[in-house]
Amino acid sequence: MHLFSILAKMALYASVDKYLHGLFGLANDPAAEVRKLVCAAFVQLIEVRPSVLEPHMKNVIEYMLQVNKDTDDEATLEACEF
């Protein structure tokens, strides 16, 4: 079980750059639901692996501030979680 946990973490670390690239690509999607999910993903990342977001923190903070002004209440609430 411990070995599986280690392998799962290694797989996550190896693909985190692709994951971030996908999130940044979806950040300005016209669908409010997508923007809400992008915010939720950033919130989870900052809670679990803040070092992953550290090099992108300026852009992430600016994005979250932008979504705080979103017309969709759910996206705005999710951005406030950050």
Secondary structure, DSSP 4 states (H G I P E B T S, - for coil): -HHHHHHHHHHHHHHHHHHHHHHHHHTT-S-HHHHHHHHHHHHHHHHH-HHHHGGGHHHHHHHHHHHTT-S-HHHHHHHHT-
